[in-house]
Amino acid sequence: MENKTPESKSIENQSDQLFNRIRNEPPLTASGVSQPIEPSLEEARADLARAISKIAHSALSKKYGPLVGTIAETTAVSVLKDLESNLYRAKGDFTLVAQELLDRALVSRAKKKK
Protein backbone atom coordinates (compact mmCIF):
# COMPACT_ATOMS: atom_id res chain seq x y z
CA MET A 1 0.00 0.00 0.00
CA GLU A 2 1.04 3.51 -0.70
CA ASN A 3 1.49 6.07 1.98
CA LYS A 4 -0.65 9.01 0.92
CA THR A 5 -0.04 12.45 2.26
CA PRO A 6 -2.99 14.71 3.04
CA GLU A 7 -2.05 16.82 0.02
CA SER A 8 -2.17 13.85 -2.38
CA LYS A 9 -5.49 12.74 -0.87
CA SER A 10 -6.99 16.18 -1.46
CA ILE A 11 -5.73 16.23 -5.07
CA GLU A 12 -7.20 12.77 -5.63
CA ASN A 13 -10.49 13.89 -4.09
CA GLN A 14 -10.58 16.95 -6.37
CA SER A 15 -9.92 14.83 -9.45
CA ASP A 16 -12.70 12.40 -8.42
CA GLN A 17 -15.09 15.33 -8.06
CA LEU A 18 -14.04 16.65 -11.46
CA PHE A 19 -14.62 13.29 -13.17
CA ASN A 20 -17.99 12.91 -11.47
CA ARG A 21 -19.00 16.37 -12.67
CA ILE A 22 -17.91 15.55 -16.22
CA ARG A 23 -19.96 12.33 -16.17
CA ASN A 24 -23.05 14.16 -14.94
CA GLU A 25 -22.97 17.09 -17.41
CA PRO A 26 -25.12 16.89 -20.53
CA PRO A 27 -23.34 16.08 -23.80
CA LEU A 28 -22.35 18.84 -26.18
CA THR A 29 -24.01 19.27 -29.54
CA ALA A 30 -22.19 19.34 -32.88
CA SER A 31 -21.63 23.08 -32.56
CA GLY A 32 -19.76 22.53 -29.32
CA VAL A 33 -22.32 24.29 -27.15
CA SER A 34 -24.88 22.43 -25.08
CA GLN A 35 -28.43 23.31 -26.03
CA PRO A 36 -30.07 25.80 -23.69
CA ILE A 37 -33.28 24.81 -22.01
CA GLU A 38 -36.16 26.80 -23.44
CA PRO A 39 -38.22 28.54 -20.76
CA SER A 40 -41.93 27.92 -20.69
CA LEU A 41 -44.37 30.70 -21.50
CA GLU A 42 -45.16 31.12 -17.81
CA GLU A 43 -41.48 31.49 -16.91
CA ALA A 44 -40.86 33.97 -19.72
CA ARG A 45 -43.90 36.01 -18.69
CA ALA A 46 -42.77 36.02 -15.06
CA ASP A 47 -39.24 37.09 -16.02
CA LEU A 48 -40.54 39.95 -18.14
CA ALA A 49 -42.91 41.06 -15.39
CA ARG A 50 -40.06 40.93 -12.87
CA ALA A 51 -37.90 43.11 -15.13
CA ILE A 52 -40.74 45.61 -15.59
CA SER A 53 -41.23 45.60 -11.82
CA LYS A 54 -37.57 46.41 -11.17
CA ILE A 55 -37.61 49.25 -13.66
CA ALA A 56 -40.83 50.67 -12.21
CA HIS A 57 -39.49 50.36 -8.67
CA SER A 58 -36.23 52.12 -9.45
CA ALA A 59 -37.95 54.88 -11.43
CA LEU A 60 -41.11 55.49 -9.39
CA SER A 61 -40.54 54.27 -5.82
CA LYS A 62 -39.45 57.65 -4.49
CA LYS A 63 -42.58 59.35 -5.79
CA TYR A 64 -45.23 56.64 -5.28
CA GLY A 65 -43.82 54.45 -2.52
CA PRO A 66 -42.11 51.07 -2.15
CA LEU A 67 -45.05 48.96 -3.35
CA VAL A 68 -44.89 50.30 -6.89
CA GLY A 69 -42.68 47.38 -8.00
CA THR A 70 -45.02 44.73 -6.61
CA ILE A 71 -48.08 46.36 -8.12
CA ALA A 72 -46.29 46.77 -11.46
CA GLU A 73 -45.32 43.09 -11.48
CA THR A 74 -48.83 41.77 -10.89
CA THR A 75 -50.23 44.28 -13.38
CA ALA A 76 -47.65 43.29 -15.99
CA VAL A 77 -48.49 39.59 -15.57
CA SER A 78 -52.23 40.21 -16.00
CA VAL A 79 -51.70 42.54 -18.97
CA LEU A 80 -49.40 40.03 -20.67
CA LYS A 81 -51.91 37.21 -20.15
CA ASP A 82 -54.71 39.35 -21.59
CA LEU A 83 -52.52 40.38 -24.51
CA GLU A 84 -51.72 36.73 -25.28
CA SER A 85 -55.37 35.72 -25.24
CA ASN A 86 -56.36 38.72 -27.38
CA LEU A 87 -53.61 37.94 -29.89
CA TYR A 88 -54.75 34.33 -30.07
CA ARG A 89 -58.33 35.44 -30.76
CA ALA A 90 -57.17 38.06 -33.27
CA LYS A 91 -55.12 35.42 -35.08
CA GLY A 92 -58.24 33.27 -35.44
CA ASP A 93 -60.30 36.25 -36.64
CA PHE A 94 -57.63 37.27 -39.13
CA THR A 95 -57.45 33.71 -40.46
CA LEU A 96 -61.21 33.65 -41.00
CA VAL A 97 -61.22 37.03 -42.77
CA ALA A 98 -58.27 36.10 -44.98
CA GLN A 99 -59.89 32.79 -45.89
CA GLU A 100 -63.17 34.53 -46.74
CA LEU A 101 -61.39 37.10 -48.92
CA LEU A 102 -59.48 34.37 -50.73
CA ASP A 103 -62.65 32.38 -51.28
CA ARG A 104 -64.46 35.43 -52.71
CA ALA A 105 -61.50 36.35 -54.92
CA LEU A 106 -61.22 32.83 -56.32
CA VAL A 107 -64.98 32.46 -56.90
CA SER A 108 -65.23 35.84 -58.67
CA ARG A 109 -62.32 34.89 -60.98
CA ALA A 110 -64.00 31.57 -61.80
CA LYS A 111 -67.28 33.35 -62.67
CA LYS A 112 -65.47 35.88 -64.87
CA LYS A 113 -63.80 33.11 -66.87
CA LYS A 114 -67.17 31.47 -67.73
C-alpha positions in Angstrom: 0.0 0.0 0.0 1.0 3.5 -0.7 1.5 6.1 2.0 -0.6 9.0 0.9 0.0 12.5 2.3 -3.0 14.7 3.0 -2.1 16.8 0.0 -2.2 13.9 -2.4 -5.5 12.7 -0.9 -7.0 16.2 -1.5 -5.7 16.2 -5.1 -7.2 12.8 -5.6 -10.5 13.9 -4.1 -10.6 16.9 -6.4 -9.9 14.8 -9.5 -12.7 12.4 -8.4 -15.1 15.3 -8.1 -14.0 16.6 -11.5 -14.6 13.3 -13.2 -18.0 12.9 -11.5 -19.0 16.4 -12.7 -17.9 15.5 -16.2 -20.0 12.3 -16.2 -23.1 14.2 -14.9 -23.0 17.1 -17.4 -25.1 16.9 -20.5 -23.3 16.1 -23.8 -22.3 18.8 -26.2 -24.0 19.3 -29.5 -22.2 19.3 -32.9 -21.6 23.1 -32.6 -19.8 22.5 -29.3 -22.3 24.3 -27.2 -24.9 22.4 -25.1 -28.4 23.3 -26.0 -30.1 25.8 -23.7 -33.3 24.8 -22.0 -36.2 26.8 -23.4 -38.2 28.5 -20.8 -41.9 27.9 -20.7 -44.4 30.7 -21.5 -45.2 31.1 -17.8 -41.5 31.5 -16.9 -40.9 34.0 -19.7 -43.9 36.0 -18.7 -42.8 36.0 -15.1 -39.2 37.1 -16.0 -40.5 40.0 -18.1 -42.9 41.1 -15.4 -40.1 40.9 -12.9 -37.9 43.1 -15.1 -40.7 45.6 -15.6 -41.2 45.6 -11.8 -37.6 46.4 -11.2 -37.6 49.3 -13.7 -40.8 50.7 -12.2 -39.5 50.4 -8.7 -36.2 52.1 -9.5 -38.0 54.9 -11.4 -41.1 55.5 -9.4 -40.5 54.3 -5.8 -39.5 57.7 -4.5 -42.6 59.4 -5.8 -45.2 56.6 -5.3 -43.8 54.5 -2.5 -42.1 51.1 -2.1 -45.1 49.0 -3.4 -44.9 50.3 -6.9 -42.7 47.4 -8.0 -45.0 44.7 -6.6 -48.1 46.4 -8.1 -46.3 46.8 -11.5 -45.3 43.1 -11.5 -48.8 41.8 -10.9 -50.2 44.3 -13.4 -47.7 43.3 -16.0 -48.5 39.6 -15.6 -52.2 40.2 -16.0 -51.7 42.5 -19.0 -49.4 40.0 -20.7 -51.9 37.2 -20.1 -54.7 39.4 -21.6 -52.5 40.4 -24.5 -51.7 36.7 -25.3 -55.4 35.7 -25.2 -56.4 38.7 -27.4 -53.6 37.9 -29.9 -54.7 34.3 -30.1 -58.3 35.4 -30.8 -57.2 38.1 -33.3 -55.1 35.4 -35.1 -58.2 33.3 -35.4 -60.3 36.2 -36.6 -57.6 37.3 -39.1 -57.4 33.7 -40.5 -61.2 33.7 -41.0 -61.2 37.0 -42.8 -58.3 36.1 -45.0 -59.9 32.8 -45.9 -63.2 34.5 -46.7 -61.4 37.1 -48.9 -59.5 34.4 -50.7 -62.7 32.4 -51.3 -64.5 35.4 -52.7 -61.5 36.3 -54.9 -61.2 32.8 -56.3 -65.0 32.5 -56.9 -65.2 35.8 -58.7 -62.3 34.9 -61.0 -64.0 31.6 -61.8 -67.3 33.3 -62.7 -65.5 35.9 -64.9 -63.8 33.1 -66.9 -67.2 31.5 -67.7 
